[in-house]
């Protein structure tokens, strides 16, 4: 069973480099839609152990959010072999999260 990993900017680079598929949730603790999405993010990590699922707190890592053009949260990005290949903004159903992995 995989767990969601909270990462800072230094850890982020390593996670992206060391994993084929990485799903990133850019969030903030005060964000209502982010809180609503959290159980689905946890479920994604549990049901897809082949994917590294990480969260980045935009308040603690503003430079990382800026690097990836995050202007609203939640912003969800799928990376494959180090490249951002899929992006979704806002609260979405679980099926959309799974489709982002394809």
Buried (B, 14 or more C-beta within 10 A) or exposed (E): EBEBBEBEBEBBEEBBEEBEBBBBBBBBEEBEBBBEBBEBBBBBBEEBEEBBBBBBBBEEBEEBBEEBEBEEBBBBBBBBEEEBEBBBBEBBEBEEBBEBBE
